[in-house]
Amino acid sequence: MIPLAIPDLSGNEGRYLQECIATGFVSSVGPFVSRFEQAVAEAAGVDHAVATCSGTAGLHVALTAVGVERDDLVLLPSLTFIASANAIAYCGAMPWLLDVEASSWNLDPLLLERVLRQECQQVEQRLIHRASGRRVAAVMPVHTLGLPADMMRITALAKAWQLPVVADAAAALGSRCQGVAVGALGADLTVFSFNGNKTVTTGGGGAVVGRDPSLLQRVRHLSTTARPGEAYEHDRIGFNYRMTNLQAAVGCAQLERLSGFVAAKRRIRDRYAAAFRSLANRFRPFPEPAGYQSACWFSGGLLAAGDRVNREAMQAGLRAGGIAARSFWQPIHLQEPYRQAPCTEQTVSEAIWGRIVTLPCSTTLTEQEQEQVIAAVLQLLA
Ligand SMILES: *Cc1c(COP(=O)(O)O)cnc(C)c1O
């Protein structure tokens, strides 16, 4: 079976892990944690990073650090992984689900502007969603599939409405917009995941990055049980969300090879795109608007609406040929826990989510294996 996406742990991972064992530094105190944080910050184009035990935990503390509280609303695209919405719910807040743009599959800035203008009002320094009476507390763009959202327009709107921005960049480390690295695109905080299926992995883990040292200090404080000093004295309800030295050791080894991993992912994407060009609109590559450089977390395609080969048929056909292929996120507004969440019309997300097929795209995928996948897809659609 050609797998969908498996990690490449053939660098210094084993050596660094062995170092943890030899020195006894296996927990959240240890030299690899700070080394990892420095490397993540650098790769993201900012000065500060806090490593966390998962991307979800990173999102939760990031939202808490920018002031999201119980009963608030947080604006985000409905086309995302459930963890984006769950992190909001962990704050006691509720997602406000917007549609995505067809050109990027990311949060639609025009729609964001429309709901801020038409559905909210300022009441004594607070932005209130008129229909629910809830305070709007933050905007959370998601860099879908590793492609940065239109942060120029989103952060301009957020600034005008005085809303903090927490970017869910779970799979977007290594991506850029107009040459600017993903952490420096204007969000107050940017959150990465290092889960096993992400391009860079620590087994499980995450990181919160940003430019404002005091905000990152708050993130660190919240993720380490809110203990200001050595004594067992805690000044608020914090979390045990720190990454361990073991995970960070793997992360350090992975980050040494980040540019190679991203280059491999992009090469895989380009090869699929070139090979499927003859299929025209029947199987289109994932979007990458001009000026953007996606980290290409996943590769695959969008089947045409009403094509006689639907997603299930394609997945089954590929699986029969020993090739892993998967569907992609089901939008949040269709998920049981979030059916009551405020939501715009979802023209784009509903039109595309059921037609997306992800294809094998491990950084270790050989050209020969990719040729096999391409031949199988072309045959299924012939
Ligand atoms: C992977 C992912 C997460 C969750 O990260 P974990 O490390 O698995 O908690 C959140 N949001 C998006 C968009 C993701 O792809």
The ligand as a Tripos MOL2 file, in Angstrom:
@<TRIPOS>MOLECULE
LIG
   15    15     1     0     0
SMALL
NO_CHARGES

@<TRIPOS>ATOM
      1 C1         -3.8500   19.2000   12.6990 C.3       1 LIG1
      2 C2         -4.7280   20.4050   12.8440 C.ar      1 LIG1
      3 C3         -5.0780   20.9040   14.1190 C.ar      1 LIG1
      4 C4         -4.8330   20.1610   15.3890 C.3       1 LIG1
      5 O1         -3.5540   19.9630   15.7530 O.3       1 LIG1
      6 P1         -3.2260   18.7880   16.8210 P.3       1 LIG1
      7 O2         -1.7640   18.9420   16.9950 O.co2     1 LIG1
      8 O3         -3.6180   17.5060   16.1940 O.co2     1 LIG1
      9 O4         -3.9850   19.0970   18.0550 O.co2     1 LIG1
     10 C5         -5.7980   22.0810   14.1860 C.ar      1 LIG1
     11 N1         -6.1850   22.7440   13.0870 N.ar      1 LIG1
     12 C6         -5.8820   22.2960   11.8440 C.ar      1 LIG1
     13 C7         -6.3210   23.1000   10.6730 C.3       1 LIG1
     14 C8         -5.1670   21.1130   11.6820 C.ar      1 LIG1
     15 O5         -4.8870   20.6710   10.4510 O.3       1 LIG1
@<TRIPOS>BOND
     1     1     2 1
     2     2     3 ar
     3     2    14 ar
     4     3     4 1
     5     3    10 ar
     6     4     5 1
     7     5     6 1
     8     6     7 2
     9     6     8 1
    10     6     9 1
    11    10    11 ar
    12    11    12 ar
    13    12    13 1
    14    12    14 ar
    15    14    15 1
@<TRIPOS>SUBSTRUCTURE
     1 LIG1         1 GROUP 0 **** ****
